[in-house]
Amino acid sequence: MERWRLVDGGTTIEANVTIDDSGAFNAPWSGRARWKKFNGPLMESTCAENNENYGRFLGLREYPMPEAKMLDF
């Protein structure tokens, strides 16, 4: 489940995500990210290729995010 909304008077976008997959997780997993509006150049970032820094950038407490060591297909 995904929920996007404007907060802080419309200056911030908040994304809440919940994953409930008993085949992959022991319990439902939830995460939240916020992006604040600002005027200036945007920084380009990556996710899977830069797992360590991206988790810190988002302020994730469960850092580092899990990643597969082998492809499953």
PyMOL Python script that loads the backbone (N, CA, C, O; Angstrom):
from pymol import cmd

cmd.read_pdbstr("""\
ATOM      1  N   MET A   1       0.848  -1.159   0.000  1.00  0.00           N
ATOM      2  CA  MET A   1       0.000   0.000   0.000  1.00  0.00           C
ATOM      3  C   MET A   1       0.902   1.232   0.000  1.00  0.00           C
ATOM      4  O   MET A   1       1.940   1.264   0.661  1.00  0.00           O
ATOM      5  N   GLU A   2       0.483   2.233  -0.749  1.00  0.00           N
ATOM      6  CA  GLU A   2       1.238   3.460  -0.896  1.00  0.00           C
ATOM      7  C   GLU A   2       0.319   4.643  -0.646  1.00  0.00           C
ATOM      8  O   GLU A   2      -0.823   4.650  -1.106  1.00  0.00           O
ATOM      9  N   ARG A   3       0.802   5.633   0.069  1.00  0.00           N
ATOM     10  CA  ARG A   3       0.012   6.836   0.278  1.00  0.00           C
ATOM     11  C   ARG A   3       0.920   8.050   0.171  1.00  0.00           C
ATOM     12  O   ARG A   3       1.906   8.170   0.897  1.00  0.00           O
ATOM     13  N   TRP A   4       0.574   8.947  -0.747  1.00  0.00           N
ATOM     14  CA  TRP A   4       1.302  10.193  -0.964  1.00  0.00           C
ATOM     15  C   TRP A   4       0.410  11.337  -0.524  1.00  0.00           C
ATOM     16  O   TRP A   4      -0.793  11.325  -0.784  1.00  0.00           O
ATOM     17  N   ARG A   5       0.996  12.335   0.149  1.00  0.00           N
ATOM     18  CA  ARG A   5       0.201  13.495   0.541  1.00  0.00           C
ATOM     19  C   ARG A   5       1.101  14.706   0.748  1.00  0.00           C
ATOM     20  O   ARG A   5       2.301  14.583   0.994  1.00  0.00           O
ATOM     21  N   LEU A   6       0.481  15.883   0.639  1.00  0.00           N
ATOM     22  CA  LEU A   6       1.169  17.133   0.930  1.00  0.00           C
ATOM     23  C   LEU A   6       1.013  17.434   2.412  1.00  0.00           C
ATOM     24  O   LEU A   6      -0.080  17.304   2.962  1.00  0.00           O
ATOM     25  N   VAL A   7       2.098  17.836   3.059  1.00  0.00           N
ATOM     26  CA  VAL A   7       2.069  18.197   4.478  1.00  0.00           C
ATOM     27  C   VAL A   7       2.787  19.537   4.649  1.00  0.00           C
ATOM     28  O   VAL A   7       3.321  20.091   3.688  1.00  0.00           O
ATOM     29  N   ASP A   8       2.795  20.045   5.867  1.00  0.00           N
ATOM     30  CA  ASP A   8       3.463  21.313   6.196  1.00  0.00           C
ATOM     31  C   ASP A   8       2.982  22.457   5.302  1.00  0.00           C
ATOM     32  O   ASP A   8       3.786  23.232   4.782  1.00  0.00           O
ATOM     33  N   GLY A   9       1.676  22.551   5.133  1.00  0.00           N
ATOM     34  CA  GLY A   9       1.121  23.641   4.337  1.00  0.00           C
ATOM     35  C   GLY A   9       1.423  23.540   2.853  1.00  0.00           C
ATOM     36  O   GLY A   9       1.439  24.555   2.157  1.00  0.00           O
ATOM     37  N   GLY A  10       1.664  22.332   2.356  1.00  0.00           N
ATOM     38  CA  GLY A  10       1.937  22.131   0.936  1.00  0.00           C
ATOM     39  C   GLY A  10       3.379  22.293   0.545  1.00  0.00           C
ATOM     40  O   GLY A  10       3.682  22.298  -0.648  1.00  0.00           O
ATOM     41  N   THR A  11       4.300  22.427   1.504  1.00  0.00           N
ATOM     42  CA  THR A  11       5.720  22.591   1.186  1.00  0.00           C
ATOM     43  C   THR A  11       6.498  21.278   1.238  1.00  0.00           C
ATOM     44  O   THR A  11       7.684  21.249   0.913  1.00  0.00           O
ATOM     45  N   THR A  12       5.837  20.192   1.646  1.00  0.00           N
ATOM     46  CA  THR A  12       6.506  18.903   1.784  1.00  0.00           C
ATOM     47  C   THR A  12       5.616  17.800   1.216  1.00  0.00           C
ATOM     48  O   THR A  12       4.403  17.800   1.430  1.00  0.00           O
ATOM     49  N   ILE A  13       6.222  16.864   0.493  1.00  0.00           N
ATOM     50  CA  ILE A  13       5.526  15.668   0.025  1.00  0.00           C
ATOM     51  C   ILE A  13       5.941  14.527   0.942  1.00  0.00           C
ATOM     52  O   ILE A  13       7.129  14.336   1.203  1.00  0.00           O
ATOM     53  N   GLU A  14       4.970  13.774   1.429  1.00  0.00           N
ATOM     54  CA  GLU A  14       5.238  12.633   2.304  1.00  0.00           C
ATOM     55  C   GLU A  14       4.725  11.365   1.628  1.00  0.00           C
ATOM     56  O   GLU A  14       3.590  11.327   1.152  1.00  0.00           O
ATOM     57  N   ALA A  15       5.553  10.336   1.587  1.00  0.00           N
ATOM     58  CA  ALA A  15       5.177   9.047   1.024  1.00  0.00           C
ATOM     59  C   ALA A  15       5.250   7.997   2.126  1.00  0.00           C
ATOM     60  O   ALA A  15       6.300   7.804   2.738  1.00  0.00           O
ATOM     61  N   ASN A  16       4.134   7.323   2.377  1.00  0.00           N
ATOM     62  CA  ASN A  16       4.081   6.212   3.330  1.00  0.00           C
ATOM     63  C   ASN A  16       3.845   4.929   2.541  1.00  0.00           C
ATOM     64  O   ASN A  16       2.934   4.857   1.717  1.00  0.00           O
ATOM     65  N   VAL A  17       4.671   3.921   2.799  1.00  0.00           N
ATOM     66  CA  VAL A  17       4.592   2.648   2.081  1.00  0.00           C
ATOM     67  C   VAL A  17       4.518   1.516   3.091  1.00  0.00           C
ATOM     68  O   VAL A  17       5.276   1.495   4.061  1.00  0.00           O
ATOM     69  N   THR A  18       3.610   0.576   2.868  1.00  0.00           N
ATOM     70  CA  THR A  18       3.523  -0.632   3.690  1.00  0.00           C
ATOM     71  C   THR A  18       3.539  -1.837   2.766  1.00  0.00           C
ATOM     72  O   THR A  18       2.770  -1.908   1.807  1.00  0.00           O
ATOM     73  N   ILE A  19       4.417  -2.780   3.059  1.00  0.00           N
ATOM     74  CA  ILE A  19       4.526  -4.013   2.280  1.00  0.00           C
ATOM     75  C   ILE A  19       4.145  -5.168   3.187  1.00  0.00           C
ATOM     76  O   ILE A  19       4.757  -5.374   4.235  1.00  0.00           O
ATOM     77  N   ASP A  20       3.134  -5.920   2.781  1.00  0.00           N
ATOM     78  CA  ASP A  20       2.662  -7.073   3.549  1.00  0.00           C
ATOM     79  C   ASP A  20       2.761  -8.305   2.657  1.00  0.00           C
ATOM     80  O   ASP A  20       1.808  -8.656   1.962  1.00  0.00           O
ATOM     81  N   ASP A  21       3.918  -8.957   2.683  1.00  0.00           N
ATOM     82  CA  ASP A  21       4.186 -10.122   1.841  1.00  0.00           C
ATOM     83  C   ASP A  21       4.764 -11.219   2.735  1.00  0.00           C
ATOM     84  O   ASP A  21       5.961 -11.232   3.025  1.00  0.00           O
ATOM     85  N   SER A  22       3.911 -12.122   3.161  1.00  0.00           N
ATOM     86  CA  SER A  22       4.345 -13.167   4.094  1.00  0.00           C
ATOM     87  C   SER A  22       5.370 -14.109   3.478  1.00  0.00           C
ATOM     88  O   SER A  22       6.076 -14.803   4.210  1.00  0.00           O
ATOM     89  N   GLY A  23       5.468 -14.151   2.162  1.00  0.00           N
ATOM     90  CA  GLY A  23       6.472 -14.979   1.513  1.00  0.00           C
ATOM     91  C   GLY A  23       7.865 -14.369   1.581  1.00  0.00           C
ATOM     92  O   GLY A  23       8.862 -15.076   1.431  1.00  0.00           O
ATOM     93  N   ALA A  24       7.939 -13.055   1.807  1.00  0.00           N
ATOM     94  CA  ALA A  24       9.228 -12.375   1.836  1.00  0.00           C
ATOM     95  C   ALA A  24       9.584 -11.830   3.217  1.00  0.00           C
ATOM     96  O   ALA A  24      10.763 -11.733   3.556  1.00  0.00           O
ATOM     97  N   PHE A  25       8.577 -11.474   4.016  1.00  0.00           N
ATOM     98  CA  PHE A  25       8.821 -10.858   5.321  1.00  0.00           C
ATOM     99  C   PHE A  25       8.089 -11.605   6.422  1.00  0.00           C
ATOM    100  O   PHE A  25       7.042 -12.206   6.181  1.00  0.00           O
ATOM    101  N   ASN A  26       8.641 -11.567   7.636  1.00  0.00           N
ATOM    102  CA  ASN A  26       7.984 -12.187   8.788  1.00  0.00           C
ATOM    103  C   ASN A  26       6.821 -11.344   9.301  1.00  0.00           C
ATOM    104  O   ASN A  26       5.893 -11.871   9.915  1.00  0.00           O
ATOM    105  N   ALA A  27       6.870 -10.049   9.052  1.00  0.00           N
ATOM    106  CA  ALA A  27       5.829  -9.119   9.499  1.00  0.00           C
ATOM    107  C   ALA A  27       5.716  -8.010   8.458  1.00  0.00           C
ATOM    108  O   ALA A  27       6.639  -7.824   7.665  1.00  0.00           O
ATOM    109  N   PRO A  28       4.617  -7.276   8.439  1.00  0.00           N
ATOM    110  CA  PRO A  28       4.513  -6.160   7.496  1.00  0.00           C
ATOM    111  C   PRO A  28       5.642  -5.149   7.724  1.00  0.00           C
ATOM    112  O   PRO A  28       6.048  -4.898   8.859  1.00  0.00           O
ATOM    113  N   TRP A  29       6.138  -4.577   6.629  1.00  0.00           N
ATOM    114  CA  TRP A  29       7.207  -3.581   6.679  1.00  0.00           C
ATOM    115  C   TRP A  29       6.641  -2.241   6.254  1.00  0.00           C
ATOM    116  O   TRP A  29       5.922  -2.157   5.258  1.00  0.00           O
ATOM    117  N   SER A  30       6.959  -1.192   6.999  1.00  0.00           N
ATOM    118  CA  SER A  30       6.489   0.152   6.666  1.00  0.00           C
ATOM    119  C   SER A  30       7.662   1.115   6.618  1.00  0.00           C
ATOM    120  O   SER A  30       8.637   0.975   7.357  1.00  0.00           O
ATOM    121  N   GLY A  31       7.548   2.088   5.740  1.00  0.00           N
ATOM    122  CA  GLY A  31       8.572   3.116   5.630  1.00  0.00           C
ATOM    123  C   GLY A  31       7.941   4.441   5.240  1.00  0.00           C
ATOM    124  O   GLY A  31       6.858   4.476   4.656  1.00  0.00           O
ATOM    125  N   ARG A  32       8.626   5.530   5.568  1.00  0.00           N
ATOM    126  CA  ARG A  32       8.131   6.867   5.237  1.00  0.00           C
ATOM    127  C   ARG A  32       9.293   7.715   4.757  1.00  0.00           C
ATOM    128  O   ARG A  32      10.392   7.665   5.311  1.00  0.00           O
ATOM    129  N   ALA A  33       9.032   8.498   3.712  1.00  0.00           N
ATOM    130  CA  ALA A  33      10.026   9.443   3.204  1.00  0.00           C
ATOM    131  C   ALA A  33       9.347  10.789   3.016  1.00  0.00           C
ATOM    132  O   ALA A  33       8.164  10.861   2.684  1.00  0.00           O
ATOM    133  N   ARG A  34      10.106  11.847   3.231  1.00  0.00           N
ATOM    134  CA  ARG A  34       9.590  13.214   3.050  1.00  0.00           C
ATOM    135  C   ARG A  34      10.561  13.993   2.174  1.00  0.00           C
ATOM    136  O   ARG A  34      11.780  13.886   2.309  1.00  0.00           O
ATOM    137  N   TRP A  35       9.981  14.780   1.270  1.00  0.00           N
ATOM    138  CA  TRP A  35      10.763  15.647   0.414  1.00  0.00           C
ATOM    139  C   TRP A  35      10.272  17.077   0.590  1.00  0.00           C
ATOM    140  O   TRP A  35       9.095  17.365   0.374  1.00  0.00           O
ATOM    141  N   LYS A  36      11.169  17.966   0.979  1.00  0.00           N
ATOM    142  CA  LYS A  36      10.830  19.368   1.227  1.00  0.00           C
ATOM    143  C   LYS A  36      11.034  20.182  -0.041  1.00  0.00           C
ATOM    144  O   LYS A  36      12.024  20.000  -0.749  1.00  0.00           O
ATOM    145  N   LYS A  37      10.101  21.076  -0.327  1.00  0.00           N
ATOM    146  CA  LYS A  37      10.193  21.947  -1.492  1.00  0.00           C
ATOM    147  C   LYS A  37      11.250  23.016  -1.250  1.00  0.00           C
ATOM    148  O   LYS A  37      11.302  23.625  -0.182  1.00  0.00           O
ATOM    149  N   PHE A  38      12.093  23.236  -2.256  1.00  0.00           N
ATOM    150  CA  PHE A  38      13.076  24.305  -2.177  1.00  0.00           C
ATOM    151  C   PHE A  38      13.366  24.797  -3.581  1.00  0.00           C
ATOM    152  O   PHE A  38      13.146  24.080  -4.557  1.00  0.00           O
ATOM    153  N   ASN A  39      13.855  26.008  -3.680  1.00  0.00           N
ATOM    154  CA  ASN A  39      14.235  26.578  -4.969  1.00  0.00           C
ATOM    155  C   ASN A  39      15.738  26.435  -5.127  1.00  0.00           C
ATOM    156  O   ASN A  39      16.509  26.956  -4.320  1.00  0.00           O
ATOM    157  N   GLY A  40      16.148  25.730  -6.162  1.00  0.00           N
ATOM    158  CA  GLY A  40      17.561  25.514  -6.419  1.00  0.00           C
ATOM    159  C   GLY A  40      17.745  24.261  -7.235  1.00  0.00           C
ATOM    160  O   GLY A  40      16.764  23.600  -7.575  1.00  0.00           O
ATOM    161  N   PRO A  41      18.976  23.916  -7.560  1.00  0.00           N
ATOM    162  CA  PRO A  41      19.230  22.721  -8.370  1.00  0.00           C
ATOM    163  C   PRO A  41      18.895  21.446  -7.586  1.00  0.00           C
ATOM    164  O   PRO A  41      19.077  21.390  -6.370  1.00  0.00           O
ATOM    165  N   LEU A  42      18.410  20.439  -8.288  1.00  0.00           N
ATOM    166  CA  LEU A  42      18.097  19.152  -7.670  1.00  0.00           C
ATOM    167  C   LEU A  42      19.314  18.243  -7.718  1.00  0.00           C
ATOM    168  O   LEU A  42      20.051  18.235  -8.704  1.00  0.00           O
ATOM    169  N   MET A  43      19.521  17.486  -6.663  1.00  0.00           N
ATOM    170  CA  MET A  43      20.626  16.542  -6.600  1.00  0.00           C
ATOM    171  C   MET A  43      20.157  15.197  -7.153  1.00  0.00           C
ATOM    172  O   MET A  43      19.095  14.705  -6.773  1.00  0.00           O
ATOM    173  N   GLU A  44      20.931  14.614  -8.032  1.00  0.00           N
ATOM    174  CA  GLU A  44      20.605  13.305  -8.564  1.00  0.00           C
ATOM    175  C   GLU A  44      21.111  12.250  -7.588  1.00  0.00           C
ATOM    176  O   GLU A  44      22.230  12.351  -7.085  1.00  0.00           O
ATOM    177  N   SER A  45      20.283  11.232  -7.317  1.00  0.00           N
ATOM    178  CA  SER A  45      20.711  10.158  -6.426  1.00  0.00           C
ATOM    179  C   SER A  45      20.202   8.829  -6.954  1.00  0.00           C
ATOM    180  O   SER A  45      19.275   8.780  -7.763  1.00  0.00           O
ATOM    181  N   THR A  46      20.816   7.759  -6.487  1.00  0.00           N
ATOM    182  CA  THR A  46      20.423   6.416  -6.901  1.00  0.00           C
ATOM    183  C   THR A  46      19.983   5.635  -5.681  1.00  0.00           C
ATOM    184  O   THR A  46      20.227   6.050  -4.548  1.00  0.00           O
ATOM    185  N   CYS A  47      19.340   4.514  -5.908  1.00  0.00           N
ATOM    186  CA  CYS A  47      18.834   3.719  -4.791  1.00  0.00           C
ATOM    187  C   CYS A  47      19.657   2.450  -4.624  1.00  0.00           C
ATOM    188  O   CYS A  47      20.531   2.394  -3.759  1.00  0.00           O
ATOM    189  N   ALA A  48      19.397   1.444  -5.426  1.00  0.00           N
ATOM    190  CA  ALA A  48      20.041   0.137  -5.249  1.00  0.00           C
ATOM    191  C   ALA A  48      21.555   0.206  -5.433  1.00  0.00           C
ATOM    192  O   ALA A  48      22.295  -0.505  -4.754  1.00  0.00           O
ATOM    193  N   GLU A  49      22.016   1.055  -6.342  1.00  0.00           N
ATOM    194  CA  GLU A  49      23.449   1.136  -6.608  1.00  0.00           C
ATOM    195  C   GLU A  49      24.205   1.860  -5.501  1.00  0.00           C
ATOM    196  O   GLU A  49      25.426   1.734  -5.404  1.00  0.00           O
ATOM    197  N   ASN A  50      23.501   2.611  -4.671  1.00  0.00           N
ATOM    198  CA  ASN A  50      24.141   3.396  -3.619  1.00  0.00           C
ATOM    199  C   ASN A  50      23.368   3.198  -2.312  1.00  0.00           C
ATOM    200  O   ASN A  50      22.976   4.164  -1.658  1.00  0.00           O
ATOM    201  N   ASN A  51      23.162   1.964  -1.953  1.00  0.00           N
ATOM    202  CA  ASN A  51      22.313   1.601  -0.827  1.00  0.00           C
ATOM    203  C   ASN A  51      22.726   2.273   0.480  1.00  0.00           C
ATOM    204  O   ASN A  51      21.879   2.787   1.211  1.00  0.00           O
ATOM    205  N   GLU A  52      24.009   2.271   0.771  1.00  0.00           N
ATOM    206  CA  GLU A  52      24.474   2.796   2.061  1.00  0.00           C
ATOM    207  C   GLU A  52      24.172   4.291   2.206  1.00  0.00           C
ATOM    208  O   GLU A  52      23.582   4.709   3.202  1.00  0.00           O
ATOM    209  N   ASN A  53      24.566   5.082   1.234  1.00  0.00           N
ATOM    210  CA  ASN A  53      24.357   6.524   1.328  1.00  0.00           C
ATOM    211  C   ASN A  53      22.889   6.893   1.163  1.00  0.00           C
ATOM    212  O   ASN A  53      22.426   7.847   1.789  1.00  0.00           O
ATOM    213  N   TYR A  54      22.151   6.169   0.344  1.00  0.00           N
ATOM    214  CA  TYR A  54      20.740   6.485   0.114  1.00  0.00           C
ATOM    215  C   TYR A  54      19.926   6.265   1.384  1.00  0.00           C
ATOM    216  O   TYR A  54      19.036   7.060   1.685  1.00  0.00           O
ATOM    217  N   GLY A  55      20.213   5.197   2.137  1.00  0.00           N
ATOM    218  CA  GLY A  55      19.513   4.953   3.402  1.00  0.00           C
ATOM    219  C   GLY A  55      19.750   6.067   4.402  1.00  0.00           C
ATOM    220  O   GLY A  55      18.830   6.463   5.118  1.00  0.00           O
ATOM    221  N   ARG A  56      20.948   6.567   4.459  1.00  0.00           N
ATOM    222  CA  ARG A  56      21.257   7.697   5.354  1.00  0.00           C
ATOM    223  C   ARG A  56      20.576   8.967   4.866  1.00  0.00           C
ATOM    224  O   ARG A  56      20.067   9.747   5.671  1.00  0.00           O
ATOM    225  N   PHE A  57      20.562   9.181   3.541  1.00  0.00           N
ATOM    226  CA  PHE A  57      19.952  10.370   2.956  1.00  0.00           C
ATOM    227  C   PHE A  57      18.469  10.444   3.303  1.00  0.00           C
ATOM    228  O   PHE A  57      17.951  11.527   3.574  1.00  0.00           O
ATOM    229  N   LEU A  58      17.781   9.302   3.298  1.00  0.00           N
ATOM    230  CA  LEU A  58      16.359   9.273   3.628  1.00  0.00           C
ATOM    231  C   LEU A  58      16.110   9.236   5.129  1.00  0.00           C
ATOM    232  O   LEU A  58      14.969   9.395   5.562  1.00  0.00           O
ATOM    233  N   GLY A  59      17.145   9.032   5.930  1.00  0.00           N
ATOM    234  CA  GLY A  59      16.973   8.979   7.372  1.00  0.00           C
ATOM    235  C   GLY A  59      16.325   7.682   7.832  1.00  0.00           C
ATOM    236  O   GLY A  59      15.613   7.662   8.836  1.00  0.00           O
ATOM    237  N   LEU A  60      16.571   6.589   7.094  1.00  0.00           N
ATOM    238  CA  LEU A  60      15.962   5.304   7.450  1.00  0.00           C
ATOM    239  C   LEU A  60      16.655   4.713   8.669  1.00  0.00           C
ATOM    240  O   LEU A  60      17.881   4.607   8.702  1.00  0.00           O
ATOM    241  N   ARG A  61      15.875   4.330   9.661  1.00  0.00           N
ATOM    242  CA  ARG A  61      16.442   3.728  10.868  1.00  0.00           C
ATOM    243  C   ARG A  61      16.855   2.280  10.631  1.00  0.00           C
ATOM    244  O   ARG A  61      17.739   1.769  11.319  1.00  0.00           O
ATOM    245  N   GLU A  62      16.223   1.612   9.662  1.00  0.00           N
ATOM    246  CA  GLU A  62      16.551   0.203   9.418  1.00  0.00           C
ATOM    247  C   GLU A  62      17.715   0.040   8.449  1.00  0.00           C
ATOM    248  O   GLU A  62      17.931  -1.041   7.901  1.00  0.00           O
ATOM    249  N   TYR A  63      18.460   1.116   8.243  1.00  0.00           N
ATOM    250  CA  TYR A  63      19.628   1.104   7.368  1.00  0.00           C
ATOM    251  C   TYR A  63      20.626   0.058   7.844  1.00  0.00           C
ATOM    252  O   TYR A  63      20.777  -0.070   9.059  1.00  0.00           O
ATOM    253  N   PRO A  64      21.317  -0.697   7.010  1.00  0.00           N
ATOM    254  CA  PRO A  64      21.160  -0.698   5.571  1.00  0.00           C
ATOM    255  C   PRO A  64      19.940  -1.518   5.146  1.00  0.00           C
ATOM    256  O   PRO A  64      19.577  -2.500   5.793  1.00  0.00           O
ATOM    257  N   MET A  65      19.326  -1.098   4.058  1.00  0.00           N
ATOM    258  CA  MET A  65      18.169  -1.828   3.546  1.00  0.00           C
ATOM    259  C   MET A  65      18.618  -3.183   3.049  1.00  0.00           C
ATOM    260  O   MET A  65      19.733  -3.309   2.542  1.00  0.00           O
ATOM    261  N   PRO A  66      17.769  -4.223   3.181  1.00  0.00           N
ATOM    262  CA  PRO A  66      18.151  -5.551   2.714  1.00  0.00           C
ATOM    263  C   PRO A  66      18.348  -5.566   1.200  1.00  0.00           C
ATOM    264  O   PRO A  66      17.637  -4.882   0.464  1.00  0.00           O
ATOM    265  N   GLU A  67      19.313  -6.348   0.752  1.00  0.00           N
ATOM    266  CA  GLU A  67      19.539  -6.493  -0.683  1.00  0.00           C
ATOM    267  C   GLU A  67      19.933  -7.936  -0.972  1.00  0.00           C
ATOM    268  O   GLU A  67      20.638  -8.572  -0.188  1.00  0.00           O
ATOM    269  N   ALA A  68      19.475  -8.433  -2.091  1.00  0.00           N
ATOM    270  CA  ALA A  68      19.774  -9.816  -2.485  1.00  0.00           C
ATOM    271  C   ALA A  68      21.222  -9.916  -2.961  1.00  0.00           C
ATOM    272  O   ALA A  68      21.712  -9.033  -3.665  1.00  0.00           O
ATOM    273  N   LYS A  69      21.893 -10.980  -2.577  1.00  0.00           N
ATOM    274  CA  LYS A  69      23.254 -11.205  -3.026  1.00  0.00           C
ATOM    275  C   LYS A  69      23.291 -11.968  -4.352  1.00  0.00           C
ATOM    276  O   LYS A  69      24.282 -11.929  -5.082  1.00  0.00           O
ATOM    277  N   MET A  70      22.171 -12.672  -4.649  1.00  0.00           N
ATOM    278  CA  MET A  70      22.072 -13.427  -5.896  1.00  0.00           C
ATOM    279  C   MET A  70      20.719 -13.151  -6.542  1.00  0.00           C
ATOM    280  O   MET A  70      19.727 -12.935  -5.846  1.00  0.00           O
ATOM    281  N   LEU A  71      20.679 -13.157  -7.850  1.00  0.00           N
ATOM    282  CA  LEU A  71      19.407 -13.029  -8.555  1.00  0.00           C
ATOM    283  C   LEU A  71      18.563 -14.248  -8.303  1.00  0.00           C
ATOM    284  O   LEU A  71      19.092 -15.353  -8.185  1.00  0.00           O
ATOM    285  N   ASP A  72      17.233 -14.071  -8.217  1.00  0.00           N
ATOM    286  CA  ASP A  72      16.364 -15.222  -7.971  1.00  0.00           C
ATOM    287  C   ASP A  72      15.623 -15.644  -9.238  1.00  0.00           C
ATOM    288  O   ASP A  72      14.592 -16.313  -9.165  1.00  0.00           O
ATOM    289  N   PHE A  73      16.147 -15.255 -10.391  1.00  0.00           N
ATOM    290  CA  PHE A  73      15.531 -15.682 -11.660  1.00  0.00           C
ATOM    291  C   PHE A  73      16.596 -16.041 -12.652  1.00  0.00           C
ATOM    292  O   PHE A  73      16.286 -16.425 -13.779  1.00  0.00           O
TER     293      PHE A  73
END
""", "prot")
cmd.dss("prot")
cmd.show_as("cartoon", "prot")
cmd.util.cbc("prot")
cmd.orient("prot")
